[in-house]
Amino acid sequence: MSLKRTHCRRCLLPAGSLHVRLDESGLCNYCRHWDETKASFLDFERNRPLFVDRLERYRGQFHYDAAVGLSGGKDSAYVLHRLTSAYEATVLAITFDNGFLTEHAWRNVGEICRTSGVDHLVYKPDWEAYREFYRATLRRLGDPCIACSLGGYILSVRGCRDLRIPFFVHGRSPMQMFRHWYPGTRDPGIGLLRRNLTEHSFSALRKDYRAIIRRMRLLLIYLIRNARLRRRIFRELFGAGFRDDDIRPEFLAFFLFEPYDGVKIVRHLEALDVGYRPSENHAILGHDDCLIHDVAAYLYERHHGVSRVLPEVAAMLRQGAITRAEAHEILAANKPSEEDVEISTGHLLERLEMTRPEFDRIVGRLSRRSGVMPFG
């Protein structure tokens, strides 16, 4: 009598969590879907001309050819370097200052901008409004990172619209982009990836943004009861809205158009001495540029019963980038200590002006059995 398998035989995702279903062979729906669709996403010979065509079509028409989000991490540093060197693009580097970047990250940002010579914009949001967005995602969804990811995307598009920049190029890795890639996924980022791999169209982007605005209105209604506060957050995210004569900036995933290798990227940046330095506690899939990463990891595991980096590790296994032994090493390296979680929690509570008793009540409501992923 054989025991029933509880985890995918290839990528380690657990059955019954994160929308994971196993077939009779023990392979999950994520892996099957990846095998069926990966060809179009990994065809860099086909995809790169789509990127080049976008840059050439609008090169010189605006003050900047593209904007790049610069967090001080290796991927954003590499994307900035490649755009200015290999693609000879005029680039504006943008850093989102939500108060959670580490001193090391800020040091990298400054040095990278100094050595590259690019213009640099630090965007500070209306914190009284944005703080409530963070609080709401923590209270209702148990995950402050949702405010970062959704808000970062929307503010990137809004900033490019206001500054008349046709593209915002980001450095999300393939494991980040495809961590929730399964049939029927609710991850809004997947639609953006599909759009990236088609011919560029401002009219098509207009339809996409209308859908995003509708979805954000519904999310804010779910998250925040106070209508006046909802309107204030919405204004912070979208500004005055799109006018007919506005350009529609596109959120472009650089690593759809060039292959990704995290180790080679670090070596490349260090060899060129472009200002990037890894931190002392750098780990694969770690976010050593973020002060609240460890508490976010704790909350995620409390809610879903698995490591926060497991979906990315699973994507790496699916893509053949690591072995199962390496996967377990990465998971172990990304397990924060109790002390690290406490320090990170302190940063979160101070920035959100939240009391420890309220935070503890939020943690108490999180359940491994009720982990719902609204965007994954």
C-alpha positions in Angstrom: 0.0 0.0 0.0 1.5 3.3 -1.1 1.3 6.4 1.0 -0.6 9.4 -0.5 1.8 12.1 -1.7 1.5 15.4 0.0 4.0 17.5 -2.0 4.7 17.9 -5.6 7.4 15.4 -6.7 9.2 18.1 -8.7 8.8 21.5 -7.1 7.9 20.7 -3.4 4.7 22.7 -3.3 2.2 21.2 -0.7 -1.1 19.9 -1.9 -4.1 21.8 -0.6 -2.3 25.0 -0.1 -1.6 27.9 -2.5 -4.1 26.4 -4.9 -1.9 23.4 -5.4 -3.4 20.2 -6.8 -1.5 17.0 -7.5 -2.3 14.5 -10.3 -2.0 10.7 -10.0 1.7 10.9 -10.8 2.4 13.4 -8.0 3.0 16.3 -10.3 1.3 19.6 -9.4 -0.9 21.9 -11.5 1.9 24.6 -11.4 4.4 22.2 -13.0 2.0 21.0 -15.6 1.1 24.5 -16.6 4.7 25.6 -16.7 5.6 22.7 -19.0 2.7 23.6 -21.3 3.5 27.3 -21.5 7.2 27.9 -20.8 8.3 27.9 -24.5 6.9 31.4 -25.1 8.4 32.8 -22.0 11.9 31.4 -22.5 12.3 32.2 -26.1 14.7 35.1 -25.7 15.6 35.2 -29.5 11.9 35.9 -30.2 11.3 38.1 -27.2 14.3 40.5 -27.2 13.3 42.1 -30.5 10.0 43.1 -28.9 12.0 45.0 -26.2 14.4 46.6 -28.7 11.5 47.7 -30.9 9.8 49.4 -28.0 12.9 51.4 -27.2 13.6 52.3 -30.8 10.1 53.3 -31.5 10.1 56.0 -28.8 13.8 56.8 -28.5 14.3 60.5 -28.2 10.6 61.4 -28.3 10.6 62.1 -24.6 13.2 63.4 -22.1 13.8 59.8 -20.8 13.5 56.6 -22.8 12.7 54.6 -19.7 12.6 54.6 -15.9 14.1 51.9 -13.7 13.1 51.2 -10.2 16.3 51.2 -8.1 16.1 49.5 -4.7 19.8 49.0 -4.2 19.5 45.3 -4.9 21.5 43.4 -7.5 18.7 42.9 -10.1 17.7 46.6 -10.3 21.4 47.6 -10.5 22.0 45.2 -13.3 18.9 46.3 -15.3 20.0 49.9 -14.9 23.5 49.1 -16.2 22.3 47.0 -19.1 19.8 49.7 -20.2 22.4 52.5 -20.2 25.3 50.4 -21.7 23.9 47.7 -24.0 20.8 49.5 -25.1 22.1 53.1 -24.8 18.9 54.3 -23.3 18.5 57.6 -21.4 17.2 56.4 -18.1 15.7 57.9 -14.9 16.3 55.9 -11.8 13.4 56.0 -9.3 13.6 54.9 -5.7 10.4 54.5 -3.7 11.0 55.7 -0.2 8.5 54.0 2.1 10.8 54.1 5.1 11.7 50.4 4.9 15.0 50.5 2.9 18.0 49.5 4.9 21.1 51.8 5.3 23.0 49.3 3.1 20.4 49.6 0.3 20.5 53.4 0.4 24.3 53.2 0.2 24.1 51.1 -2.9 21.5 53.4 -4.5 23.7 56.4 -4.0 26.8 54.7 -5.3 25.1 53.2 -8.3 23.6 56.5 -9.3 27.0 58.2 -8.8 28.9 55.8 -11.0 26.3 55.5 -13.7 25.7 59.2 -13.9 21.9 58.8 -14.4 19.3 61.1 -13.0 17.7 59.9 -9.8 14.3 60.6 -8.3 13.4 59.6 -4.8 9.6 59.4 -4.5 8.1 59.8 -1.0 4.4 59.1 -0.9 1.7 60.8 1.1 2.6 58.8 4.1 -0.5 59.5 6.2 -2.5 57.9 3.4 -0.1 55.2 2.4 0.5 54.2 6.0 -3.3 53.3 6.1 -2.9 51.2 3.0 -0.1 49.2 4.7 -2.2 48.9 7.9 -5.2 47.7 6.0 -3.3 45.0 4.1 -1.7 43.8 7.3 -5.0 43.8 9.2 -7.2 42.3 6.5 -4.8 40.1 4.5 -1.9 39.5 7.0 0.6 40.7 4.5 2.1 44.3 4.3 4.1 43.3 1.2 0.8 43.5 -0.8 0.8 47.3 -0.2 4.4 47.4 -1.5 3.9 45.3 -4.6 0.6 46.7 -5.7 1.4 50.2 -4.7 4.8 50.1 -6.2 3.4 49.0 -9.6 0.7 51.6 -9.7 2.9 54.4 -8.5 5.5 53.4 -11.1 2.9 53.8 -13.9 1.6 57.0 -12.4 5.1 58.5 -12.1 5.9 57.6 -15.7 2.7 59.1 -16.8 3.3 62.4 -14.9 6.9 62.6 -16.2 6.0 61.4 -19.7 8.2 58.4 -19.8 7.0 55.6 -22.0 8.4 52.6 -20.1 9.1 51.6 -16.5 11.5 48.7 -16.6 11.7 46.4 -13.6 14.1 43.7 -12.6 11.7 41.0 -11.1 13.4 37.7 -11.5 11.7 34.8 -13.3 11.1 33.0 -10.0 9.3 36.1 -8.7 7.3 36.6 -11.9 6.2 32.9 -12.2 5.8 31.9 -8.6 2.0 32.0 -8.9 1.8 30.7 -12.5 -0.9 28.1 -12.7 -4.3 27.7 -14.6 -6.7 30.4 -13.4 -4.1 32.4 -11.5 -5.3 35.6 -10.0 -1.9 37.2 -10.0 -2.4 40.5 -11.9 1.3 40.5 -12.9 0.7 37.6 -15.3 -1.5 39.7 -17.5 1.3 42.3 -17.6 3.8 39.7 -18.7 1.6 38.6 -21.5 1.2 42.2 -22.7 5.0 42.6 -22.7 5.3 39.7 -25.2 2.9 41.3 -27.7 3.4 44.2 -30.1 3.3 47.5 -28.2 -0.1 49.3 -28.2 -1.1 52.3 -26.1 -4.7 51.6 -26.8 -4.4 48.1 -25.4 -2.7 49.5 -22.3 -5.5 52.0 -21.9 -7.9 49.0 -21.5 -5.6 47.3 -19.1 -5.4 50.4 -16.9 -9.2 50.7 -16.8 -9.4 47.2 -15.5 -6.7 47.8 -12.9 -8.5 50.9 -11.7 -11.7 49.0 -11.3 -10.0 46.2 -9.4 -8.2 48.6 -7.1 -11.5 50.4 -6.3 -13.0 47.1 -5.2 -9.9 46.1 -3.2 -9.9 49.4 -1.3 -13.6 49.0 -0.5 -12.8 45.6 0.9 -9.8 46.8 2.9 -11.0 50.2 4.2 -14.4 51.2 5.5 -13.8 54.9 5.7 -14.8 56.4 2.3 -12.8 59.6 2.7 -9.7 57.6 3.5 -10.3 55.3 0.5 -10.5 58.4 -1.8 -7.2 59.8 -0.3 -5.4 56.5 -0.9 -6.8 56.3 -4.4 -5.6 59.8 -5.2 -2.1 59.0 -3.9 -2.0 55.9 -6.2 -3.6 57.2 -9.3 -3.4 61.0 -9.0 -6.0 62.8 -11.2 -6.5 59.8 -13.4 -5.7 59.4 -17.1 -6.6 62.0 -19.6 -7.2 61.1 -23.2 -3.9 62.8 -24.3 -1.8 61.1 -21.6 0.7 58.5 -22.7 0.1 55.0 -21.3 3.4 53.8 -19.7 4.2 50.1 -19.9 5.5 48.1 -17.0 8.2 46.0 -18.7 9.8 42.9 -17.2 13.5 43.0 -18.3 14.1 39.3 -17.7 11.5 38.3 -20.2 13.9 39.6 -22.8 17.3 38.5 -21.4 18.2 35.4 -19.5 18.5 35.6 -15.7 21.4 34.2 -13.6 21.6 35.7 -10.1 25.2 34.5 -9.4 26.5 35.8 -12.7 24.7 39.1 -12.1 26.5 39.7 -8.9 29.9 38.7 -10.4 29.2 41.0 -13.4 28.4 44.0 -11.1 31.4 43.4 -8.9 33.7 43.1 -11.9 32.5 46.4 -13.4 32.5 48.1 -10.0 29.2 50.0 -10.7 28.5 50.7 -7.0 26.6 47.6 -6.0 27.8 45.7 -2.9 26.1 42.6 -1.5 25.3 42.8 2.2 27.1 40.6 4.7 24.0 38.4 5.3 23.1 38.1 1.6 21.2 34.9 0.8 19.6 33.6 -2.4 16.1 34.9 -2.6 16.7 37.1 0.5 15.6 40.7 0.6 18.4 42.3 2.6 17.4 45.7 1.3 14.1 45.6 3.3 13.8 46.3 7.0 10.5 44.4 7.4 11.3 41.3 5.3 11.8 39.0 8.3 8.5 39.9 9.9 6.8 39.6 6.5 8.3 36.1 6.2 7.0 35.2 9.7 3.5 36.4 8.9 3.4 34.5 5.6 4.5 31.2 7.2 2.0 31.8 10.0 -0.8 32.3 7.5 0.0 29.8 4.8 2.0 27.2 6.7 5.0 27.4 4.3 8.1 29.5 3.9 7.5 32.8 2.1 10.3 31.9 -0.4 8.8 28.4 -1.2 6.8 29.6 -4.2 10.0 31.1 -5.7 12.1 28.1 -4.8 9.4 25.9 -6.5 9.6 28.1 -9.6 13.4 27.7 -9.7 13.0 23.9 -9.4 10.4 24.0 -12.2 12.7 26.0 -14.4 15.6 23.6 -13.7 17.7 26.4 -12.1 18.5 24.5 -8.9 18.5 20.9 -7.5 16.2 19.7 -4.7 19.2 19.7 -2.3 19.9 23.3 -3.2 16.2 24.1 -2.7 16.3 22.9 0.9 19.5 24.9 1.5 17.8 28.1 0.2 14.8 27.5 2.4 16.9 27.0 5.5 19.0 30.1 4.7 15.8 32.2 4.5 14.4 31.1 7.8 14.7 34.2 10.0 15.6 33.8 13.7 13.3 34.9 16.5 15.6 37.8 17.2 15.6 38.9 13.5 11.8 38.7 13.5 11.5 40.8 16.6 13.8 43.5 15.2 11.9 43.5 12.0 8.6 43.7 13.8 9.9 46.7 15.7 10.6 48.5 12.4 7.1 47.7 11.1 5.2 48.8 14.1 7.2 52.0 14.4 6.6 53.0 10.8 2.9 52.0 10.8 2.4 53.6 14.3 0.8 50.3 15.4 0.8 48.9 18.9 2.2 45.5 19.8 -1.1 44.3 21.2 -2.9 45.0 17.9 -0.1 43.3 16.0 -0.4 40.2 18.3 -4.1 40.1 17.7 -3.5 40.1 13.9 -1.0 37.3 14.3 -3.5 35.4 16.4 -6.1 35.5 13.6 -3.8 34.1 11.0 -4.3 30.4 10.5 -2.4 27.9 8.4 -5.7 26.4 7.3 -7.3 29.6 6.2 -4.4 31.0 4.2 -6.1 32.8 1.2 -4.0 34.3 -1.5 -6.0 37.1 -3.0 -3.5 37.9 -5.8 -1.7 34.6 -6.3 
